[in-house]
Amino acid sequence: MSEARREAYERCLMKILNVCGGESDQVALMASVVGVLKNEFSDFYWVGFYRLIAGELVIGPYQGTVGCLRIELNRGVCGAAARTGVAQIVPDVHQFPGHIACDPRSQSEIVLPVRNREGVLIAVLDIDSTQRGAFSGLDRKHLEEILGRIFGS
Ligand code: SME
């Protein structure tokens, strides 16, 4: 199971590097990351970025049901990831104080900070699942690698 997931992440990384090579536009890069991840993982219900703009998280690009347009940094799992700069793995969103329920079908999620080459926070990547406990350190490790390769170097 975790071997299959590891292989799936490796396929994603290869596809993303192929598609994004030479591109510098951040929205084009984010849209491609979302497209590859959403199509590779059937258990990813919602995949998207919230970009940090004027001290607030603003949605997009994303794939999934309609999400909240803006999230303040003191709210939700996305706000916690942006505020602390640390990836958040939430096995049960109902247990996370202040979780923002854009879609009641989401049961667990992972949110990772996205930094540019200078180490400045530019966004968070939010992935939701309809299953509880869908994400682990393995997801975190591979997603951090993808984000680092595309936005950080
Ligand atoms: N889960 C997020 C809200 C955004 S949506 O799920 C798309 C949060 O609590 O930060």
Backbone and ligand atoms as CSV (ligand in chain L), in Angstrom:
chain,resi,resn,atom,element,x,y,z
A,1,MET,N,N,0.840,-1.212,0.000
A,1,MET,CA,C,0.000,0.000,0.000
A,1,MET,C,C,0.869,1.254,0.000
A,2,SER,N,N,1.778,1.359,1.002
A,2,SER,CA,C,2.598,2.567,1.040
A,2,SER,C,C,3.618,2.549,-0.100
A,3,GLU,N,N,3.968,1.340,-0.577
A,3,GLU,CA,C,4.884,1.239,-1.721
A,3,GLU,C,C,4.187,1.765,-2.981
A,4,ALA,N,N,2.918,1.387,-3.147
A,4,ALA,CA,C,2.148,1.873,-4.302
A,4,ALA,C,C,2.003,3.394,-4.239
A,5,ARG,N,N,1.815,3.910,-3.037
A,5,ARG,CA,C,1.648,5.364,-2.879
A,5,ARG,C,C,2.971,6.075,-3.184
A,6,ARG,N,N,4.063,5.466,-2.716
A,6,ARG,CA,C,5.383,6.056,-2.989
A,6,ARG,C,C,5.613,6.117,-4.505
A,7,GLU,N,N,5.272,5.010,-5.196
A,7,GLU,CA,C,5.447,4.977,-6.652
A,7,GLU,C,C,4.560,6.015,-7.336
A,8,ALA,N,N,3.350,6.171,-6.807
A,8,ALA,CA,C,2.431,7.165,-7.386
A,8,ALA,C,C,3.030,8.571,-7.244
A,9,TYR,N,N,3.619,8.861,-6.086
A,9,TYR,CA,C,4.252,10.173,-5.899
A,9,TYR,C,C,5.441,10.350,-6.839
A,10,GLU,N,N,6.179,9.260,-7.071
A,10,GLU,CA,C,7.315,9.383,-7.990
A,10,GLU,C,C,6.834,9.672,-9.409
A,11,ARG,N,N,5.742,9.006,-9.803
A,11,ARG,CA,C,5.154,9.302,-11.131
A,11,ARG,C,C,4.730,10.764,-11.206
A,12,CYS,N,N,4.113,11.245,-10.134
A,12,CYS,CA,C,3.671,12.650,-10.100
A,12,CYS,C,C,4.859,13.586,-10.261
A,13,LEU,N,N,5.914,13.322,-9.500
A,13,LEU,CA,C,7.076,14.212,-9.559
A,13,LEU,C,C,7.621,14.265,-10.983
A,14,MET,N,N,7.748,13.095,-11.623
A,14,MET,CA,C,8.266,13.045,-12.993
A,14,MET,C,C,7.370,13.854,-13.934
A,15,LYS,N,N,6.050,13.614,-13.834
A,15,LYS,CA,C,5.102,14.325,-14.722
A,15,LYS,C,C,5.184,15.824,-14.498
A,16,ILE,N,N,5.220,16.221,-13.233
A,16,ILE,CA,C,5.232,17.654,-12.915
A,16,ILE,C,C,6.520,18.301,-13.430
A,17,LEU,N,N,7.648,17.609,-13.234
A,17,LEU,CA,C,8.918,18.174,-13.716
A,17,LEU,C,C,8.893,18.288,-15.235
A,18,ASN,N,N,8.325,17.275,-15.910
A,18,ASN,CA,C,8.235,17.306,-17.377
A,18,ASN,C,C,7.388,18.464,-17.860
A,19,VAL,N,N,6.222,18.613,-17.219
A,19,VAL,CA,C,5.269,19.633,-17.668
A,19,VAL,C,C,5.786,21.035,-17.349
A,20,CYS,N,N,6.432,21.187,-16.189
A,20,CYS,CA,C,6.743,22.528,-15.682
A,20,CYS,C,C,8.121,23.049,-16.060
A,21,GLY,N,N,8.930,22.194,-16.681
A,21,GLY,CA,C,10.298,22.603,-17.013
A,21,GLY,C,C,10.307,23.907,-17.790
A,22,GLY,N,N,11.041,24.892,-17.309
A,22,GLY,CA,C,11.175,26.159,-18.031
A,22,GLY,C,C,10.078,27.166,-17.742
A,23,GLU,N,N,9.024,26.746,-17.035
A,23,GLU,CA,C,7.918,27.686,-16.737
A,23,GLU,C,C,8.222,28.445,-15.452
A,24,SER,N,N,7.917,29.740,-15.444
A,24,SER,CA,C,8.177,30.524,-14.234
A,24,SER,C,C,6.901,31.117,-13.638
A,25,ASP,N,N,5.797,31.090,-14.369
A,25,ASP,CA,C,4.568,31.677,-13.843
A,25,ASP,C,C,4.008,30.808,-12.713
A,26,GLN,N,N,3.848,31.417,-11.554
A,26,GLN,CA,C,3.460,30.621,-10.375
A,26,GLN,C,C,2.080,30.004,-10.508
A,27,VAL,N,N,1.140,30.702,-11.119
A,27,VAL,CA,C,-0.210,30.141,-11.255
A,27,VAL,C,C,-0.193,28.960,-12.226
A,28,ALA,N,N,0.577,29.071,-13.313
A,28,ALA,CA,C,0.698,27.949,-14.263
A,28,ALA,C,C,1.310,26.739,-13.561
A,29,LEU,N,N,2.314,26.984,-12.734
A,29,LEU,CA,C,2.960,25.885,-11.997
A,29,LEU,C,C,1.971,25.255,-11.011
A,30,MET,N,N,1.250,26.104,-10.273
A,30,MET,CA,C,0.296,25.579,-9.282
A,30,MET,C,C,-0.809,24.780,-9.973
A,31,ALA,N,N,-1.321,25.285,-11.089
A,31,ALA,CA,C,-2.385,24.585,-11.813
A,31,ALA,C,C,-1.903,23.206,-12.267
A,32,SER,N,N,-0.654,23.123,-12.681
A,32,SER,CA,C,-0.114,21.840,-13.158
A,32,SER,C,C,0.068,20.860,-12.010
A,33,VAL,N,N,0.552,21.347,-10.872
A,33,VAL,CA,C,0.700,20.477,-9.693
A,33,VAL,C,C,-0.665,19.922,-9.290
A,34,VAL,N,N,-1.670,20.782,-9.248
A,34,VAL,CA,C,-3.026,20.354,-8.878
A,34,VAL,C,C,-3.545,19.311,-9.870
A,35,GLY,N,N,-3.388,19.574,-11.156
A,35,GLY,CA,C,-3.901,18.664,-12.185
A,35,GLY,C,C,-3.281,17.288,-12.087
A,36,VAL,N,N,-1.973,17.254,-11.903
A,36,VAL,CA,C,-1.282,15.953,-11.826
A,36,VAL,C,C,-1.709,15.197,-10.570
A,37,LEU,N,N,-1.706,15.869,-9.419
A,37,LEU,CA,C,-2.049,15.171,-8.163
A,37,LEU,C,C,-3.495,14.686,-8.171
A,38,LYS,N,N,-4.409,15.523,-8.635
A,38,LYS,CA,C,-5.839,15.165,-8.603
A,38,LYS,C,C,-6.110,13.958,-9.499
A,39,ASN,N,N,-5.389,13.884,-10.610
A,39,ASN,CA,C,-5.618,12.769,-11.535
A,39,ASN,C,C,-4.914,11.490,-11.110
A,40,GLU,N,N,-3.836,11.620,-10.367
A,40,GLU,CA,C,-3.091,10.421,-9.949
A,40,GLU,C,C,-3.765,9.731,-8.766
A,41,PHE,N,N,-4.270,10.523,-7.823
A,41,PHE,CA,C,-4.781,9.950,-6.568
A,41,PHE,C,C,-6.308,10.032,-6.538
A,42,SER,N,N,-6.951,8.869,-6.687
A,42,SER,CA,C,-8.425,8.868,-6.717
A,42,SER,C,C,-8.992,9.211,-5.342
A,43,ASP,N,N,-8.190,9.086,-4.282
A,43,ASP,CA,C,-8.701,9.409,-2.939
A,43,ASP,C,C,-8.493,10.884,-2.575
A,44,PHE,N,N,-7.919,11.679,-3.491
A,44,PHE,CA,C,-7.800,13.121,-3.233
A,44,PHE,C,C,-9.090,13.776,-3.712
A,45,TYR,N,N,-9.902,14.203,-2.771
A,45,TYR,CA,C,-11.224,14.743,-3.089
A,45,TYR,C,C,-11.127,16.208,-3.525
A,46,TRP,N,N,-10.248,16.930,-2.873
A,46,TRP,CA,C,-10.066,18.360,-3.169
A,46,TRP,C,C,-8.574,18.656,-3.115
A,47,VAL,N,N,-8.040,19.265,-4.160
A,47,VAL,CA,C,-6.613,19.609,-4.206
A,47,VAL,C,C,-6.506,21.055,-4.660
A,48,GLY,N,N,-5.846,21.881,-3.874
A,48,GLY,CA,C,-5.719,23.259,-4.333
A,48,GLY,C,C,-4.770,24.093,-3.505
A,49,PHE,N,N,-4.440,25.223,-4.072
A,49,PHE,CA,C,-3.575,26.194,-3.400
A,49,PHE,C,C,-4.420,27.343,-2.864
A,50,TYR,N,N,-3.984,27.881,-1.752
A,50,TYR,CA,C,-4.413,29.193,-1.298
A,50,TYR,C,C,-3.163,30.061,-1.315
A,51,ARG,N,N,-3.200,31.130,-2.130
A,51,ARG,CA,C,-2.035,32.007,-2.257
A,51,ARG,C,C,-2.077,33.100,-1.200
A,52,LEU,N,N,-0.896,33.401,-0.658
A,52,LEU,CA,C,-0.804,34.460,0.358
A,52,LEU,C,C,-0.745,35.808,-0.347
A,53,ILE,N,N,-1.827,36.576,-0.217
A,53,ILE,CA,C,-1.907,37.873,-0.891
A,53,ILE,C,C,-2.351,38.906,0.140
A,54,ALA,N,N,-1.521,39.905,0.355
A,54,ALA,CA,C,-1.812,41.000,1.298
A,54,ALA,C,C,-2.249,40.448,2.659
A,55,GLY,N,N,-1.517,39.445,3.144
A,55,GLY,CA,C,-1.754,38.937,4.498
A,55,GLY,C,C,-2.961,38.032,4.641
A,56,GLU,N,N,-3.521,37.585,3.520
A,56,GLU,CA,C,-4.686,36.714,3.558
A,56,GLU,C,C,-4.483,35.584,2.547
A,57,LEU,N,N,-5.127,34.430,2.810
A,57,LEU,CA,C,-5.023,33.310,1.865
A,57,LEU,C,C,-6.173,33.406,0.871
A,58,VAL,N,N,-5.837,33.410,-0.405
A,58,VAL,CA,C,-6.836,33.560,-1.480
A,58,VAL,C,C,-6.795,32.308,-2.354
A,59,ILE,N,N,-7.977,31.775,-2.646
A,59,ILE,CA,C,-8.065,30.466,-3.304
A,59,ILE,C,C,-7.525,30.476,-4.736
A,60,GLY,N,N,-6.971,29.331,-5.100
A,60,GLY,CA,C,-6.668,29.035,-6.488
A,60,GLY,C,C,-5.199,28.942,-6.807
A,61,PRO,N,N,-4.894,28.098,-7.815
A,61,PRO,CA,C,-5.767,27.192,-8.566
A,61,PRO,C,C,-6.182,25.987,-7.718
A,62,TYR,N,N,-7.357,25.381,-8.069
A,62,TYR,CA,C,-7.787,24.175,-7.362
A,62,TYR,C,C,-8.648,23.303,-8.249
A,63,GLN,N,N,-8.829,22.032,-7.831
A,63,GLN,CA,C,-9.790,21.131,-8.456
A,63,GLN,C,C,-10.595,20.485,-7.344
A,64,GLY,N,N,-11.904,20.478,-7.508
A,64,GLY,CA,C,-12.786,19.919,-6.490
A,64,GLY,C,C,-14.022,20.770,-6.368
A,65,THR,N,N,-14.801,20.526,-5.338
A,65,THR,CA,C,-16.011,21.312,-5.138
A,65,THR,C,C,-15.633,22.737,-4.719
A,66,VAL,N,N,-16.596,23.626,-4.812
A,66,VAL,CA,C,-16.304,25.048,-4.574
A,66,VAL,C,C,-15.771,25.266,-3.152
A,67,GLY,N,N,-14.627,25.927,-3.060
A,67,GLY,CA,C,-14.007,26.170,-1.757
A,67,GLY,C,C,-14.239,27.601,-1.289
A,68,CYS,N,N,-13.904,27.854,-0.011
A,68,CYS,CA,C,-13.997,29.221,0.526
A,68,CYS,C,C,-13.007,30.097,-0.238
A,69,LEU,N,N,-13.402,31.306,-0.559
A,69,LEU,CA,C,-12.545,32.141,-1.414
A,69,LEU,C,C,-11.336,32.687,-0.664
A,70,ARG,N,N,-11.555,33.110,0.577
A,70,ARG,CA,C,-10.471,33.722,1.358
A,70,ARG,C,C,-10.445,33.124,2.752
A,71,ILE,N,N,-9.227,32.936,3.273
A,71,ILE,CA,C,-9.068,32.422,4.638
A,71,ILE,C,C,-8.093,33.332,5.372
A,72,GLU,N,N,-8.522,33.846,6.507
A,72,GLU,CA,C,-7.611,34.664,7.321
A,72,GLU,C,C,-6.594,33.751,7.993
A,73,LEU,N,N,-5.437,34.314,8.283
A,73,LEU,CA,C,-4.341,33.480,8.802
A,73,LEU,C,C,-4.634,32.895,10.180
A,74,ASN,N,N,-5.575,33.480,10.892
A,74,ASN,CA,C,-5.896,32.946,12.229
A,74,ASN,C,C,-7.041,31.931,12.174
A,75,ARG,N,N,-7.356,31.430,10.967
A,75,ARG,CA,C,-8.485,30.504,10.844
A,75,ARG,C,C,-8.087,29.220,10.124
A,76,GLY,N,N,-8.671,28.116,10.599
A,76,GLY,CA,C,-8.609,26.857,9.864
A,76,GLY,C,C,-7.243,26.195,9.819
A,77,VAL,N,N,-7.228,25.080,9.123
A,77,VAL,CA,C,-5.997,24.302,8.979
A,77,VAL,C,C,-5.034,25.055,8.056
A,78,CYS,N,N,-5.590,25.663,7.013
A,78,CYS,CA,C,-4.747,26.424,6.087
A,78,CYS,C,C,-4.060,27.578,6.808
A,79,GLY,N,N,-4.830,28.291,7.636
A,79,GLY,CA,C,-4.250,29.396,8.399
A,79,GLY,C,C,-3.148,28.906,9.323
A,80,ALA,N,N,-3.364,27.746,9.947
A,80,ALA,CA,C,-2.355,27.203,10.868
A,80,ALA,C,C,-1.060,26.875,10.118
A,81,ALA,N,N,-1.185,26.300,8.919
A,81,ALA,CA,C,0.019,25.958,8.142
A,81,ALA,C,C,0.765,27.224,7.739
A,82,ALA,N,N,0.006,28.256,7.334
A,82,ALA,CA,C,0.642,29.507,6.899
A,82,ALA,C,C,1.290,30.229,8.081
A,83,ARG,N,N,0.600,30.244,9.219
A,83,ARG,CA,C,1.058,30.968,10.406
A,83,ARG,C,C,2.299,30.342,11.007
A,84,THR,N,N,2.296,29.004,11.083
A,84,THR,CA,C,3.396,28.297,11.743
A,84,THR,C,C,4.516,27.942,10.772
A,85,GLY,N,N,4.191,27.887,9.476
A,85,GLY,CA,C,5.192,27.457,8.491
A,85,GLY,C,C,5.448,25.970,8.560
A,86,VAL,N,N,4.555,25.237,9.223
A,86,VAL,CA,C,4.744,23.788,9.406
A,86,VAL,C,C,3.548,23.057,8.793
A,87,ALA,N,N,3.838,21.954,8.082
A,87,ALA,CA,C,2.774,21.155,7.473
A,87,ALA,C,C,1.820,20.640,8.548
A,88,GLN,N,N,0.531,20.644,8.232
A,88,GLN,CA,C,-0.496,20.178,9.169
A,88,GLN,C,C,-1.145,18.918,8.601
A,89,ILE,N,N,-1.108,17.844,9.372
A,89,ILE,CA,C,-1.826,16.626,8.996
A,89,ILE,C,C,-2.969,16.487,9.987
A,90,VAL,N,N,-4.201,16.488,9.474
A,90,VAL,CA,C,-5.380,16.430,10.346
A,90,VAL,C,C,-6.158,15.155,10.021
A,91,PRO,N,N,-6.048,14.127,10.868
A,91,PRO,CA,C,-6.697,12.837,10.578
A,91,PRO,C,C,-8.216,12.902,10.653
A,92,ASP,N,N,-8.728,13.843,11.472
A,92,ASP,CA,C,-10.184,13.983,11.600
A,92,ASP,C,C,-10.488,15.473,11.754
A,93,VAL,N,N,-11.031,16.048,10.685
A,93,VAL,CA,C,-11.219,17.506,10.690
A,93,VAL,C,C,-12.183,17.952,11.792
A,94,HIS,N,N,-13.053,17.049,12.236
A,94,HIS,CA,C,-14.027,17.426,13.278
A,94,HIS,C,C,-13.347,17.647,14.624
A,95,GLN,N,N,-12.118,17.141,14.753
A,95,GLN,CA,C,-11.370,17.308,16.001
A,95,GLN,C,C,-10.448,18.527,15.963
A,96,PHE,N,N,-10.382,19.204,14.825
A,96,PHE,CA,C,-9.458,20.337,14.706
A,96,PHE,C,C,-10.214,21.630,15.022
A,97,PRO,N,N,-9.844,22.299,16.126
A,97,PRO,CA,C,-10.571,23.521,16.505
A,97,PRO,C,C,-10.464,24.573,15.401
A,98,GLY,N,N,-11.601,25.078,14.952
A,98,GLY,CA,C,-11.591,26.141,13.951
A,98,GLY,C,C,-11.508,25.664,12.525
A,99,HIS,N,N,-11.598,24.347,12.323
A,99,HIS,CA,C,-11.580,23.849,10.949
A,99,HIS,C,C,-12.698,24.510,10.141
A,100,ILE,N,N,-12.377,24.902,8.902
A,100,ILE,CA,C,-13.376,25.557,8.046
A,100,ILE,C,C,-13.981,24.481,7.142
A,101,ALA,N,N,-15.259,24.230,7.314
A,101,ALA,CA,C,-15.911,23.157,6.549
A,101,ALA,C,C,-16.501,23.714,5.264
A,102,CYS,N,N,-15.642,23.831,4.226
A,102,CYS,CA,C,-16.149,24.291,2.921
A,102,CYS,C,C,-17.043,23.218,2.327
A,103,ASP,N,N,-16.701,21.955,2.556
A,103,ASP,CA,C,-17.485,20.837,2.028
A,103,ASP,C,C,-17.594,19.792,3.126
A,104,PRO,N,N,-18.801,19.492,3.586
A,104,PRO,CA,C,-18.957,18.579,4.722
A,104,PRO,C,C,-18.463,17.160,4.440
A,105,ARG,N,N,-18.212,16.839,3.165
A,105,ARG,CA,C,-17.702,15.485,2.862
A,105,ARG,C,C,-16.227,15.316,3.231
A,106,SER,N,N,-15.489,16.418,3.367
A,106,SER,CA,C,-14.071,16.303,3.750
A,106,SER,C,C,-13.962,15.792,5.176
A,107,GLN,N,N,-13.156,14.768,5.367
A,107,GLN,CA,C,-12.995,14.146,6.687
A,107,GLN,C,C,-11.574,14.298,7.239
A,108,SER,N,N,-10.589,14.334,6.329
A,108,SER,CA,C,-9.206,14.518,6.794
A,108,SER,C,C,-8.473,15.357,5.759
A,109,GLU,N,N,-7.361,15.946,6.194
A,109,GLU,CA,C,-6.640,16.790,5.237
A,109,GLU,C,C,-5.180,16.959,5.606
A,110,ILE,N,N,-4.424,17.381,4.591
A,110,ILE,CA,C,-3.028,17.759,4.805
A,110,ILE,C,C,-2.849,19.135,4.162
A,111,VAL,N,N,-2.183,20.023,4.865
A,111,VAL,CA,C,-1.908,21.358,4.321
A,111,VAL,C,C,-0.424,21.650,4.510
A,112,LEU,N,N,0.224,22.042,3.409
A,112,LEU,CA,C,1.669,22.286,3.450
A,112,LEU,C,C,1.987,23.723,3.051
A,113,PRO,N,N,2.932,24.359,3.772
A,113,PRO,CA,C,3.387,25.683,3.349
A,113,PRO,C,C,4.166,25.574,2.030
A,114,VAL,N,N,4.049,26.587,1.199
A,114,VAL,CA,C,4.793,26.632,-0.072
A,114,VAL,C,C,5.698,27.859,-0.029
A,115,ARG,N,N,6.989,27.636,-0.198
A,115,ARG,CA,C,7.944,28.750,-0.143
A,115,ARG,C,C,8.640,28.903,-1.483
A,116,ASN,N,N,9.014,30.146,-1.785
A,116,ASN,CA,C,9.745,30.377,-3.032
A,116,ASN,C,C,11.244,30.177,-2.798
A,117,ARG,N,N,11.998,30.461,-3.813
A,117,ARG,CA,C,13.453,30.269,-3.785
A,117,ARG,C,C,14.124,31.031,-2.650
A,118,GLU,N,N,13.531,32.160,-2.283
A,118,GLU,CA,C,14.101,32.978,-1.185
A,118,GLU,C,C,13.616,32.515,0.180
A,119,GLY,N,N,12.817,31.463,0.207
A,119,GLY,CA,C,12.305,30.953,1.478
A,119,GLY,C,C,11.091,31.716,1.985
A,120,VAL,N,N,10.529,32.578,1.139
A,120,VAL,CA,C,9.357,33.368,1.537
A,120,VAL,C,C,8.089,32.555,1.281
A,121,LEU,N,N,7.181,32.565,2.255
A,121,LEU,CA,C,5.905,31.843,2.103
A,121,LEU,C,C,5.053,32.503,1.017
A,122,ILE,N,N,4.651,31.711,0.007
A,122,ILE,CA,C,3.836,32.283,-1.078
A,122,ILE,C,C,2.425,31.698,-1.098
A,123,ALA,N,N,2.229,30.545,-0.449
A,123,ALA,CA,C,0.934,29.859,-0.546
A,123,ALA,C,C,0.923,28.678,0.411
A,124,VAL,N,N,-0.248,28.028,0.486
A,124,VAL,CA,C,-0.304,26.695,1.097
A,124,VAL,C,C,-0.965,25.767,0.086
A,125,LEU,N,N,-0.590,24.488,0.147
A,125,LEU,CA,C,-1.243,23.458,-0.661
A,125,LEU,C,C,-2.153,22.671,0.271
A,126,ASP,N,N,-3.435,22.596,-0.083
A,126,ASP,CA,C,-4.450,21.950,0.753
A,126,ASP,C,C,-4.994,20.731,0.000
A,127,ILE,N,N,-4.929,19.556,0.622
A,127,ILE,CA,C,-5.499,18.344,0.018
A,127,ILE,C,C,-6.456,17.724,1.025
A,128,ASP,N,N,-7.693,17.483,0.566
A,128,ASP,CA,C,-8.731,16.920,1.437
A,128,ASP,C,C,-9.134,15.543,0.951
A,129,SER,N,N,-9.550,14.702,1.903
A,129,SER,CA,C,-10.052,13.373,1.574
A,129,SER,C,C,-11.404,13.155,2.235
A,130,THR,N,N,-12.216,12.293,1.615
A,130,THR,CA,C,-13.498,11.941,2.235
A,130,THR,C,C,-13.317,10.814,3.258
A,131,GLN,N,N,-12.094,10.269,3.352
A,131,GLN,CA,C,-11.792,9.216,4.323
A,131,GLN,C,C,-11.093,9.834,5.534
A,132,ARG,N,N,-11.365,9.318,6.707
A,132,ARG,CA,C,-10.595,9.757,7.885
A,132,ARG,C,C,-9.184,9.175,7.812
A,133,GLY,N,N,-8.218,9.920,8.355
A,133,GLY,CA,C,-6.850,9.411,8.464
A,133,GLY,C,C,-6.208,9.069,7.139
A,134,ALA,N,N,-6.499,9.845,6.099
A,134,ALA,CA,C,-6.003,9.497,4.760
A,134,ALA,C,C,-4.528,9.862,4.563
A,135,PHE,N,N,-3.985,10.744,5.410
A,135,PHE,CA,C,-2.641,11.268,5.147
A,135,PHE,C,C,-1.665,10.927,6.272
A,136,SER,N,N,-0.415,10.713,5.855
A,136,SER,CA,C,0.618,10.355,6.833
A,136,SER,C,C,1.896,11.123,6.505
A,137,GLY,N,N,2.936,10.804,7.242
A,137,GLY,CA,C,4.239,11.412,7.001
A,137,GLY,C,C,4.772,11.102,5.614
A,138,LEU,N,N,4.332,9.993,5.040
A,138,LEU,CA,C,4.773,9.646,3.677
A,138,LEU,C,C,4.253,10.687,2.678
A,139,ASP,N,N,2.975,11.058,2.832
A,139,ASP,CA,C,2.410,12.093,1.949
A,139,ASP,C,C,3.159,13.405,2.152
A,140,ARG,N,N,3.380,13.734,3.406
A,140,ARG,CA,C,4.067,14.984,3.709
A,140,ARG,C,C,5.445,15.031,3.033
A,141,LYS,N,N,6.201,13.942,3.181
A,141,LYS,CA,C,7.557,13.888,2.630
A,141,LYS,C,C,7.541,14.092,1.112
A,142,HIS,N,N,6.670,13.364,0.427
A,142,HIS,CA,C,6.660,13.447,-1.039
A,142,HIS,C,C,6.099,14.781,-1.529
A,143,LEU,N,N,5.083,15.275,-0.853
A,143,LEU,CA,C,4.517,16.561,-1.269
A,143,LEU,C,C,5.517,17.689,-1.024
A,144,GLU,N,N,6.245,17.609,0.096
A,144,GLU,CA,C,7.269,18.631,0.357
A,144,GLU,C,C,8.350,18.593,-0.717
A,145,GLU,N,N,8.672,17.388,-1.166
A,145,GLU,CA,C,9.692,17.282,-2.210
A,145,GLU,C,C,9.195,17.950,-3.502
A,146,ILE,N,N,7.941,17.637,-3.882
A,146,ILE,CA,C,7.377,18.230,-5.107
A,146,ILE,C,C,7.375,19.759,-4.992
A,147,LEU,N,N,6.886,20.266,-3.872
A,147,LEU,CA,C,6.785,21.727,-3.700
A,147,LEU,C,C,8.174,22.385,-3.716
A,148,GLY,N,N,9.119,21.725,-3.065
A,148,GLY,CA,C,10.480,22.248,-3.020
A,148,GLY,C,C,11.101,22.307,-4.415
A,149,ARG,N,N,10.877,21.233,-5.203
A,149,ARG,CA,C,11.465,21.171,-6.543
A,149,ARG,C,C,10.831,22.198,-7.484
A,150,ILE,N,N,9.542,22.443,-7.322
A,150,ILE,CA,C,8.856,23.325,-8.276
A,150,ILE,C,C,8.935,24.803,-7.877
A,151,PHE,N,N,8.791,25.080,-6.598
A,151,PHE,CA,C,8.710,26.491,-6.180
A,151,PHE,C,C,9.968,26.974,-5.464
A,152,GLY,N,N,10.758,26.038,-4.930
A,152,GLY,CA,C,11.861,26.448,-4.079
A,152,GLY,C,C,13.218,26.438,-4.764
A,153,SER,N,N,13.301,25.829,-5.948
A,153,SER,CA,C,14.655,25.781,-6.537
A,153,SER,C,C,14.588,26.034,-8.029
L,1,SME,N1,N,-9.831,22.833,5.040
L,1,SME,C1,C,-9.508,24.192,5.058
L,1,SME,C2,C,-10.530,25.045,4.389
L,1,SME,C3,C,-10.426,25.030,2.929
L,1,SME,S1,S,-11.245,23.820,2.207
L,1,SME,O1,O,-11.309,22.592,2.841
L,1,SME,C4,C,-11.146,23.826,0.627
L,1,SME,C5,C,-9.179,24.733,6.417
L,1,SME,O2,O,-9.801,24.445,7.454
L,1,SME,O3,O,-8.261,25.501,6.446
